[in-house]
Amino acid sequence: MGHESNIDIKKSTGRLFVRAPVHGKSLHHIRTVITDLARQVGFPEDEVAKIEMAVDEACSNIVEHAYNADRNWTWKHPDPEIRLAIHTEADRLIIQIADNGKRFDFSAYRPGNIVDRIRAMRSGGYGIAIMRQFMDEVEYKSDDQNGNTLRLVKCLKKS
Amino acid sequence: MREFRIEQESRGNIQLIHLQGSLDMYSFPRLESQLQTLFQQGRYYVMLDCSQLDYIGSAGLGALIGFAKQARDHDGDLKLLRVPERIYKIIELLGFTKVLQVYTTEEIARASFQKP
């Protein structure tokens, strides 16, 4: 299918824009873009790994849930995509991840303690908790005009 | 970018699976299928050689916990071997090493199986 060749990366006014098909093949390429950028910004490798995982969890959720959960939703988006807008503000790396898939009430979701889930040997439900643990700010909003946007922020000074 | 690859070999009763590349939600079903086949054959002693692994996401980690639980229910186990430092730091920080056993050498991992 060559999904990777459909990934579009543009730089404009200090921001990096990435558009990728909603497909599992896109995840590796998104991670590569994010890790390269985080290293350029100056994050140490331990923090780069955390940013990489947080973004991967966000994008994996879109691939797995946003467009697949409801057939009636999918037909409205015959060519669904994940859109990332990345920039820095002072010492903060700001990553916005948007899609037009099914809305998810992110803010109200409380998956509980990660270690408790692990000790209970639960096989899933870690993604959002990992984002919250590894990023300094996690904010979700959704509206009919712009779709769903997840804003992840990592501060360089805290690293 | 390294393509995800799986190679399997037997060490007596223990199955050693070499992983290469990224284990994310896209690639994980391939490993899942391989582990399901092993368990259907009654092979519950499994070591995953992670030395060539570049990345592992929570979908993969969560599923590995599920397979480790299945293996232990049958007096076996699924253990991780030679996990790169970058990945080890992440899984230790999150707490996955509290239930997934990680070894630095194959010899120690093999010896840790109660009935190899």
Contacts between the chains, C-beta under 8 A, distances in Angstrom:
chain1	res1	chain2	res2	distance
A	23	B	26	7.9
A	24	B	24	7.3
A	24	B	25	5.9
A	24	B	26	2.8
A	24	B	27	7.8
A	25	B	26	6.1
A	27	B	24	5.2
A	27	B	25	6.9
A	27	B	26	5.7
A	28	B	1	6.1
A	28	B	22	5.5
A	28	B	24	6.9
A	28	B	26	7.5
A	29	B	1	7.8
A	31	B	22	7.5
A	31	B	24	7.9
A	31	B	55	6.6
A	32	B	1	6.7
A	45	B	86	6.6
A	46	B	86	7.9
A	46	B	89	6.0
A	49	B	86	5.4
A	49	B	87	7.8
A	49	B	89	7.0
A	49	B	90	5.5
A	50	B	90	7.1
A	52	B	55	7.1
A	53	B	57	6.7
A	53	B	58	7.5
A	53	B	90	6.3
A	56	B	24	6.4
A	56	B	55	7.6
A	56	B	57	5.2
A	57	B	57	6.7
A	57	B	58	5.9
A	60	B	24	6.9
A	60	B	25	4.5
A	60	B	57	6.3
A	60	B	59	6.4
A	63	B	25	6.7
A	63	B	26	7.8
A	64	B	25	6.3
A	114	B	94	5.7
A	114	B	95	5.8
A	115	B	95	4.0
A	115	B	98	6.7
A	118	B	65	6.7
A	118	B	94	7.5
A	118	B	95	4.9
A	118	B	96	5.8
A	118	B	98	6.0
A	118	B	99	5.6
A	119	B	95	7.9
A	119	B	98	6.5
A	119	B	99	6.6
A	121	B	65	5.1
A	121	B	66	7.0
A	121	B	68	7.4
A	121	B	69	4.5
A	121	B	99	6.2
A	122	B	62	6.9
A	122	B	65	7.3
A	123	B	62	4.5
A	123	B	63	5.6
A	123	B	65	5.9
A	123	B	66	3.6
A	124	B	58	7.9
A	124	B	59	7.2
A	124	B	62	4.8
A	124	B	63	7.9
A	125	B	62	7.5
A	126	B	58	3.9
A	126	B	61	7.1
A	126	B	62	5.7
A	126	B	94	7.6
A	127	B	58	5.4
A	127	B	59	7.9
A	130	B	58	5.6
A	130	B	94	6.7
A	133	B	94	7.3
